[in-house]
Amino acid sequence: MDDQAISQDFKNFCFSKKYTNKYTDPYVLLKNCPVDPDLPELNVDSPVVDKRERKTTYVAEAFLLVYAELMGQQPIGYINVNDGDIFQDIHPMRSLMETQSQKASKTIYFHKDLANHFVRPDWVNILGLRASPENEIYTSFVQNKELIEALDPAILDLLRREEFHTPYDDLTLSSSNTKLGEAPNHRILGSTEIYDIRFFENRTKGINAQAQQAVDELTRTLHQLKKRLLILKGDFIGSANNECIHNKEVVRIGDEVAVTNRRLMKTVNVQSLDSHKKYMCEGEVTAKSMVGYAPTMLMTLLFSTLKRV
């Protein structure tokens, strides 16, 4: 990466955020981030394949990769999610529109990305590529810290018991690349850190009445505390996946056509690949359509327009 292609202000900002306490400050919000000037509208029947064939510029990908590099994050892909793509499109897909996945067109309930997966991301970074301001489609967040402080100690004690079950997410299960079997029972609170929360609203269930009561109270409190964010073109939100929880809320639709064309780009990142080496599989990187791409010039132009909130 050519350091001269990136503004010193942006590098300083990332350096300061890199060492912030994620538990007390789990978000990074940026506006006016660089995105591709011309984005093809994707085939709703097969948006992943269509993107690979028709997207010939990589501005959004470059921004997400440079941001990750400056923040000390490693983007990863999952073989059961978009066939292992690192840069994932949050875009409706006809066969998955009614699911709880990034390919849905409806509300997606509160969750942490890959909450019960054996490789859970440390960061989820989302960049707005195309979204209509006429549609109130929000991404809402709640900090673990605020949630834990709001819950009764008796509920917290219940959440620490291994009396909950969460099926693997819809997008993972929709792939036939790898069979994961049945997800194990788990505790909601404190699996890896004392504040760690493993939860997917309306999917995580208590295996007995008392445990389900704790789930219901957790859900009620999440909606009481949530803060909404409308992600439009050029908006970026980085969230610490283990320190906060998020959802997608479809509140009001003013442009039905724009719903199926709404497009965000996401990467899921870990702090270190070393701790996950045993789960890695062989893969390949293709550079089709990237001939003539001039990253230094691109970064110089794009990062001069970047400003932070």
Secondary structure, DSSP 8 states (H G I E B T S, - for coil): --GGGS-HHHHHHHHHHHTS-TTT--EEEEES----S------TTSHHHHHHHH----HHHHHHHHHHHHHT-EEE--TTSGGG-SSEEE---GGGTTSSSTT-SS-EEEE-TTTTSSS--SEEEEEEEE--TTSEEEEEEEEHHHHHHHS-HHHHHHHTSS-EE----HHHHH--S-------EE-SB-SSSTT-B--BTTT-EESSHHHHHHHHHHHHHHHHH-EEEE--TT-EEEEETTTEEEEEEEEE-S-HHHHHH-EEEEEEEES-SGGGGGG--------TT-TT--HHHHHHHHHTS-EE-
